[in-house]
Amino acid sequence: MGGTCLLDAAAVVLGNGLTQAPATFVNLSPTQILAVVPAVLPGTYSVLVTTPGGTDTTAPPTLLVL
């Protein structure tokens, strides 16, 4: 996943409005995170990344799990 100010990320969570599942992740650089998708039901999930600046929920990227 790519973005900005990700080096100090504290959490990566997949959410679909009903369920939130934390993902295991590694900070690769200030602009990249490598996350492992947890076992979740098929569907579309928002990818929420929490950093010291907070969690941007206005337009998070989405992930389709088959």
Contacts in CASP RR format, 6 or more apart in sequence:
PFRMAT RR
TARGET T0000
AUTHOR 0000-0000-0000
METHOD contacts of the structure
MODEL  1
MGGTCLLDAAAVVLGNGLTQAPATFVNLSPTQILAVVPAVLPGTYSVLVT
TPGGTDTTAPPTLLVL
1 12 0 8 1.000
1 32 0 8 1.000
1 33 0 8 1.000
1 34 0 8 1.000
1 35 0 8 1.000
1 47 0 8 1.000
1 49 0 8 1.000
1 61 0 8 1.000
2 31 0 8 1.000
2 32 0 8 1.000
2 33 0 8 1.000
3 31 0 8 1.000
3 32 0 8 1.000
4 30 0 8 1.000
4 31 0 8 1.000
5 30 0 8 1.000
5 51 0 8 1.000
5 53 0 8 1.000
6 27 0 8 1.000
6 29 0 8 1.000
6 30 0 8 1.000
6 31 0 8 1.000
6 32 0 8 1.000
6 33 0 8 1.000
6 49 0 8 1.000
6 51 0 8 1.000
7 27 0 8 1.000
7 29 0 8 1.000
7 30 0 8 1.000
8 27 0 8 1.000
8 51 0 8 1.000
8 52 0 8 1.000
9 25 0 8 1.000
9 27 0 8 1.000
9 33 0 8 1.000
9 49 0 8 1.000
9 50 0 8 1.000
9 51 0 8 1.000
10 50 0 8 1.000
10 51 0 8 1.000
10 52 0 8 1.000
11 22 0 8 1.000
11 48 0 8 1.000
11 49 0 8 1.000
11 50 0 8 1.000
12 22 0 8 1.000
12 23 0 8 1.000
12 25 0 8 1.000
12 33 0 8 1.000
12 35 0 8 1.000
12 47 0 8 1.000
12 48 0 8 1.000
12 49 0 8 1.000
12 50 0 8 1.000
13 20 0 8 1.000
13 21 0 8 1.000
13 22 0 8 1.000
13 23 0 8 1.000
13 47 0 8 1.000
13 48 0 8 1.000
13 50 0 8 1.000
14 20 0 8 1.000
14 21 0 8 1.000
14 23 0 8 1.000
14 37 0 8 1.000
14 38 0 8 1.000
14 40 0 8 1.000
14 45 0 8 1.000
14 46 0 8 1.000
14 47 0 8 1.000
14 48 0 8 1.000
14 63 0 8 1.000
14 65 0 8 1.000
15 21 0 8 1.000
15 45 0 8 1.000
15 46 0 8 1.000
15 48 0 8 1.000
16 40 0 8 1.000
16 43 0 8 1.000
16 44 0 8 1.000
16 45 0 8 1.000
16 46 0 8 1.000
17 46 0 8 1.000
19 40 0 8 1.000
19 41 0 8 1.000
20 48 0 8 1.000
21 38 0 8 1.000
21 39 0 8 1.000
21 40 0 8 1.000
21 45 0 8 1.000
22 38 0 8 1.000
23 35 0 8 1.000
23 36 0 8 1.000
23 37 0 8 1.000
23 38 0 8 1.000
24 35 0 8 1.000
24 36 0 8 1.000
24 38 0 8 1.000
25 33 0 8 1.000
25 34 0 8 1.000
25 35 0 8 1.000
25 36 0 8 1.000
26 33 0 8 1.000
26 34 0 8 1.000
26 35 0 8 1.000
27 33 0 8 1.000
28 34 0 8 1.000
33 49 0 8 1.000
35 47 0 8 1.000
37 63 0 8 1.000
37 65 0 8 1.000
40 65 0 8 1.000
41 65 0 8 1.000
42 65 0 8 1.000
42 66 0 8 1.000
43 64 0 8 1.000
43 65 0 8 1.000
43 66 0 8 1.000
44 62 0 8 1.000
44 63 0 8 1.000
44 64 0 8 1.000
44 65 0 8 1.000
45 62 0 8 1.000
45 63 0 8 1.000
45 64 0 8 1.000
45 65 0 8 1.000
46 57 0 8 1.000
46 60 0 8 1.000
46 61 0 8 1.000
46 62 0 8 1.000
46 63 0 8 1.000
47 60 0 8 1.000
47 61 0 8 1.000
47 62 0 8 1.000
47 63 0 8 1.000
48 55 0 8 1.000
48 56 0 8 1.000
48 57 0 8 1.000
48 60 0 8 1.000
49 55 0 8 1.000
49 56 0 8 1.000
49 60 0 8 1.000
END
